[in-house]
Amino acid sequence: MNRSGLAWGLFIGLVLVWGSSFMLMKIALQSFEAIQIGAMRLLFAAAAVLVISRKHFSEFRRADFWPLLVVAMMGNSLPYILFPIAVAHVPSGVVGVANAMTPVFALLVGVLAFGRTLRRVQVLGVALGLLGAVLLISPWRAVVPGQEIDPNYLLLAILAAAFYGVSINTIGSKLGHLSPRGITLFVMLLTVPMSLGILGTTRVWETTRMEHFTPAIAALAFLGIVGTGIATVLFNRLIALTTPLMAASTTYLIPVVALAWGVGMGETILAHHLGGMMAIILGVYLVNKKA
């Protein structure tokens, strides 16, 4: 397969896997607390990556520790805690739409922290993306019984997308000399202490609800092994094949997959959610538009 074909294959596969992740979080919430989901997801991921990438320990350099720690926290631990909390209070499809802000934040962080240039059309794209986020939250909207969405929890999902923007730029600017598997291996291992601390502090062995344990643990295993461990290796490979901004643009289609799952599972998706999604996707398109 040529370079372009491989890149597009990775792009589509990641969209399908990550677009489904928000509904899988909803399933996992039947047995586990929101904060525990992110921790267990990362432990599954670390175990999988340790198996498939253990030969890459030799790539580690002391100078890479801090960039790797940024990626571990901003691109993994914090978003994987924030998203399940948001999904516990907001329809999973809507949280998937909020995730589409990632390329906008990737551009803003690139400009503010990594010296990237910003063209006029990209300024318009950022503005449209932010407008879409406001439409998504709609804090002015009157609450309708049965359709309550706390904007504070939706803001957590948008904050997670901002953290992804920091992580993506860090990988592209500071860790390009490492292989995708090497980056994933070191990052996942750095998330383990925090994950174990969360599970111990929340006493997961006492709080787990056993009625729906089997589908919940299966959802977590898929989220960790496929949606995090393997997908992160493939995502880092996509960054190496293309650009950080192109990789971030997997979020073009993630909202469509997430909303499709939400509608299929009977979640309430309203007109302003769709309007926000369209504004965000158009904004992401302009952010990535070539001169």
Buried (B, 14 or more C-beta within 10 A) or exposed (E): EEEEEEBBEBBEBBBEBBBBBBBBBBBBBEBBBBBBBBBBBBBBBBBBBBEBBEEBEEBBEEEBEEBBBBBBBBBBBBBBBBBBBBBBBBBBBBBBBBBBBBBBBBBBBBBEEBEBEBEEBBBBBBBBBBBBBBBBBBEEEEEEEEEEBEBEBBBBBBBBBBBBBBBBBBBBBBBEEBBBBBBBBBBBBBBBEBBEEBBEEBEBEEEBEEEBEEEBBEBBBBBBBBBBBBBBBBBBBBBBBBBBBBBBBBBBBBBBBBBBBBEEEEBBBBEBBBBBBBBBBBBBBBBBEEE
